[in-house]
Amino acid sequence: MTLRTMHGSGLNYKNQEGKGAVGCLIFLLVLAICILAVVRLWPDYYAYKTLDTELRTEASRAGANFLEDEAIMANVLQLAKRSDVYITKKNVKIARIAGQIFITVHYSVPIDFIFYTWNMECDIKASSFVGRL
């Protein structure tokens, strides 16, 4: 019985040796690159999301307690330091418009992949009404 009669299609199995191993190695290489990217990106992304959550809470607290801009600035810088985000007063904008407090933080984090450095731009915006409900 030949392959032609077994499968009916006359498949040609010549030159098929080693192609599975090459495909597996390529997959493992792509997987390693993806894991490296996640390992390099995750700490900075997590710090960004943590600061985002804490800044929204701070905006609500500042609006409810009628905090001054200097106190809000000090709290924002302290929250950033606690989240391992290194910013200065130039990165933070505080505005009071129509009974609301708007806090905006913009900073850039260089993320070093082995052959490429990417600047992750981070923008955080939080707002709250002034006064208690």
Backbone torsions as a table, in degrees:
resi	resn	phi	psi	omega
1	MET	NA	133.5	-178.9
2	THR	-107.2	172.2	178.7
3	LEU	-63.6	-32.4	-178.9
4	ARG	-64.4	-40.2	-178.3
5	THR	-81.0	-27.1	-180.0
6	MET	-71.7	-46.3	-175.6
7	HIS	-100.0	-19.1	177.4
8	GLY	78.9	-9.1	-176.2
9	SER	-106.6	-10.9	179.7
10	GLY	70.5	44.9	-179.4
11	LEU	-64.9	142.3	179.9
12	ASN	-104.3	115.2	-178.0
13	TYR	-100.1	19.9	177.1
14	LYS	-74.9	149.9	175.8
15	ASN	58.2	31.2	179.1
16	GLN	-100.1	-7.8	-175.6
17	GLU	-70.7	133.3	175.5
18	GLY	87.3	-9.7	-177.6
19	LYS	-71.8	-30.5	176.4
20	GLY	-67.7	-39.2	179.3
21	ALA	-66.9	-39.6	178.6
22	VAL	-65.1	-43.5	177.6
23	GLY	-62.1	-39.6	178.3
24	CYS	-65.3	-42.5	178.8
25	LEU	-64.7	-39.9	177.4
26	ILE	-64.2	-42.4	177.2
27	PHE	-61.2	-44.3	179.6
28	LEU	-64.5	-36.5	177.1
29	LEU	-64.9	-45.4	178.2
30	VAL	-64.1	-40.5	177.9
31	LEU	-63.2	-42.0	178.7
32	ALA	-64.1	-39.7	178.2
33	ILE	-64.8	-41.9	178.7
34	CYS	-64.9	-41.3	179.0
35	ILE	-64.7	-41.7	177.3
36	LEU	-60.6	-43.0	179.7
37	ALA	-62.6	-42.9	-179.7
38	VAL	-67.0	-41.0	-179.6
39	VAL	-63.9	-38.3	179.5
40	ARG	-75.9	-33.5	-173.6
41	LEU	-87.0	-34.9	-169.8
42	TRP	-58.0	-48.0	-177.0
43	PRO	-60.0	-41.3	-179.9
44	ASP	-71.3	-37.1	177.8
45	TYR	-67.3	-40.6	178.7
46	TYR	-64.2	-41.2	177.4
47	ALA	-62.7	-40.1	177.7
48	TYR	-61.4	-48.5	-177.9
49	LYS	-68.0	-35.3	176.7
50	THR	-64.2	-46.3	178.4
51	LEU	-63.6	-37.0	178.2
52	ASP	-59.8	-47.8	-179.8
53	THR	-64.4	-45.2	-178.7
54	GLU	-67.9	-33.2	179.5
55	LEU	-69.5	-36.2	176.1
56	ARG	-64.6	-40.3	176.9
57	THR	-65.3	-41.8	179.3
58	GLU	-64.1	-38.8	178.4
59	ALA	-63.2	-42.3	178.0
60	SER	-64.7	-42.6	179.6
61	ARG	-65.7	-40.8	-180.0
62	ALA	-65.7	-38.3	178.5
63	GLY	-69.6	-38.6	-178.1
64	ALA	-73.1	-30.6	-175.6
65	ASN	-103.2	8.7	177.8
66	PHE	53.5	46.0	-179.1
67	LEU	-73.1	147.2	176.7
68	GLU	-77.2	162.4	-177.6
69	ASP	-61.2	-36.9	-179.5
70	GLU	-65.0	-40.5	178.8
71	ALA	-67.6	-40.1	177.8
72	ILE	-63.4	-43.8	179.7
73	MET	-60.5	-45.0	179.5
74	ALA	-62.6	-41.3	178.9
75	ASN	-65.9	-40.4	179.8
76	VAL	-64.5	-43.4	179.3
77	LEU	-65.7	-35.6	177.2
78	GLN	-68.1	-41.4	177.2
79	LEU	-63.0	-39.8	179.3
80	ALA	-65.1	-41.7	179.0
81	LYS	-64.2	-39.5	178.7
82	ARG	-66.4	-30.5	179.4
83	SER	-89.2	6.2	-178.1
84	ASP	62.6	36.5	173.7
85	VAL	-112.6	121.6	-174.7
86	TYR	-98.6	102.4	179.9
87	ILE	-127.2	165.8	176.4
88	THR	-120.9	-179.7	178.9
89	LYS	-64.0	-25.5	179.1
90	LYS	-68.3	-23.0	-179.4
91	ASN	-84.2	-9.5	-174.4
92	VAL	-113.8	130.5	175.5
93	LYS	-121.2	130.8	177.6
94	ILE	-121.8	127.2	-179.8
95	ALA	-133.2	145.0	175.5
96	ARG	-119.3	114.1	-177.4
97	ILE	-135.3	125.6	172.6
98	ALA	50.4	49.4	175.9
99	GLY	75.7	18.2	178.1
100	GLN	-129.0	154.3	173.0
101	ILE	-108.6	129.3	176.6
102	PHE	-116.7	123.8	177.2
103	ILE	-116.4	124.9	179.7
104	THR	-125.1	129.9	177.4
105	VAL	-123.5	126.8	177.2
106	HIS	-129.0	126.2	176.7
107	TYR	-151.4	167.2	-178.1
108	SER	-127.7	136.5	179.2
109	VAL	-120.1	120.7	175.4
110	PRO	-77.6	125.0	178.0
111	ILE	-110.3	120.4	-173.5
112	ASP	-96.2	104.6	166.1
113	PHE	-85.3	165.4	-170.1
114	ILE	-57.9	-45.5	-176.7
115	PHE	-109.2	5.1	-174.1
116	TYR	-152.0	138.9	174.6
117	THR	-112.5	123.7	-177.4
118	TRP	-113.1	132.8	176.1
119	ASN	-92.2	109.7	178.4
120	MET	-83.1	113.1	179.1
121	GLU	-84.7	126.5	-177.8
122	CYS	-119.0	125.5	175.7
123	ASP	-123.5	123.0	178.2
124	ILE	-121.7	127.8	178.7
125	LYS	-126.8	129.5	178.0
126	ALA	-137.1	145.7	178.8
127	SER	-145.0	158.6	179.0
128	SER	-157.7	152.5	174.1
129	PHE	-77.2	148.7	178.1
130	VAL	-87.3	131.5	178.5
131	GLY	112.3	166.2	-179.8
132	ARG	-98.5	152.3	177.8
133	LEU	-86.8	NA	NA
